[in-house]
Amino acid sequence: MSVNRAQRVDLEVVADLIPPQSRVLDVGSGDGLLLELLQDTKQVDGRGMELSQRGVNECVARGLSVIQGDADKDLEFYPDKGFDFVVLSQTLQATRNPKLVLDELLRIGNRAIVSFPNFGHWRVRLSLFVHGRMPVNDDLPYSWYDTPNIHFCTIRDFVNLCDELGATVEKATALDGNGQKIGLSMPWWFWNFFGQQAVFLLKR
Amino acid sequence: MAALRARKTNNEADQPSSPVLRFGADKPLKLDAGTLLSPFQIAYQTYGTLNDARSNAILVCHALTGDQHVANTNPVTGKPGWWEVLIGPGRIIDTNRFFVICSNVIGGCLGSTGPASINPATGKPYGLDLPVITIRDMVRAQLMLIDHFGIEKLFCVLGGSMGGMQVLQWASSYPERVFSALPIATGARHSSQNIAFHEVGRQAVMADPDWHGGKYFELGKRPEKGLAVARMAAHITYLSEAALHRKFGRNLQDREALTFGFDADFQIESYLRHQGMTFVDRFDANSYLYMTRSMDYFDLAADHGGRLADAFAGTRTRFCLVSFTSDWLFPTEESRSVVHALNAAGASVSFVEIETDRGHDAFLLDEPELFAAINGFIASAARARGLSA
């Protein structure tokens, strides 16, 4: 359900935010790349939830602790603050109710880490502005009619949602088209224009 | 031949051809029915070697009509052990590496105390004088066996269907004794539909004039017809509509046309009759009543004020649940509700649903995705337990 990318640079950024031996829930764990990375480099107690049964079965066969589940429906079964970190990487835009999902992440985890493709990126704006078409490119490979990504947002939109939910942004990182971090000193509008992906560390 | 094998089953009840552990008056088994069972015995099999740390033991729990002969030739039927595809030297559950234990459940008929065993008070088979046995009673007896081996913590407890119920009961009753749990094609309770099917089976047994209120052994009889019908009905629930149709369709049995009679015209009829007939050779009718009842009574949430998550509160056991898409006896939703409860309890849990049209019985068959899941789960649990490969 996540955005197709050969290189998931955002995973490294996410992993950097997580201290060793943490309890981590990865929502939308896909093929288990992040969980494996965290287990190997951070010795975390990691769990995953993934929508596609194929992804789940592959993860379990590789020894990861993953269940089949839907971020929109199944987060309610987890207890309050059961995890140090709840990660939602490249999945928010594919949920039916992103606000509720984010609210659940903040309830379940002491901290939430959310990464998503920025719909405010200049290439997206260019596609709409010049061609009048929904963007289709390497990072956003789907056409509007077959995309699983039904709730795109921009970095600014996301910051607003965090405000609404009473979440504090402890750390934010924007990655440009080459997967390079954009300088911290840059203002939000700059991030929103040049950041292709964003990674947020949140607390409530 | 059938009669000879039938006699052999009866002998297996008291003098099993596998090892047996006997508990005297000093060690009664406390039953949920409110009475004590004493003396009693547990027949079991083991494979492999218990390591010095006693940390490599795996307990396999058998299903409704299973037995302790999980990975050796069955002494009654002469067929391979019921889970030899999974367990043995070099198999997924490698007996060169693990010490595998499987015991006949209490209430069974292959050597652990059950209705076919001799009641020491009367010198005759218990019949219905044996109190109703629950899944928890079976597990309590297994614990005594595990204690006998001096095993502090089982590396893994696994089983399918009724065996899966025992796995869940183990994890709930003795969380500190279970490092990892692998319940397959099971649920935390028996559904109304499942109780209904079991009741049909029991009524078939009890309607057989040879049943005699359960005292058939004393009269030298066996309610074979009733038990066969019970097995036929149950067997349908272990398969799926798609698999039945794929295998048999409307094919006729050894004939060109319908006979306009009530012989087994169709292959499926012939197949079911065969299943029923071979079953009565190896299983005791009263034991079938007790086994089905134990599953009907199972309701783990009810034992914890209706909240299933409370059955696993504070657990540190690693869980992996497996269900099959075409299993209509224990549909995926039953496993999923256990998964949700384990999530709520903060447990480490994996959950795999396997796509197959082979129904409930898929857990006993060669299912590559099932084996891949078990393999991955066991391997990671072994790493966490510090067991070398």
Interface residues (C-beta under 8 A of the other chain):
Chain A: D45 R47 Q53 V56 N57 C59 V60 A61 R62 G63 L64 S65 V66 I67 Q68 G69 D74 F77 Y78 P79 G82
Chain B: R318 C320 V339 H340 A341 N343 A344 A345 G346 S348 V349 S350 F351 V352 E353 I354 E355 E369 A372 A373 N375 G376 F377 A379 S380 R383
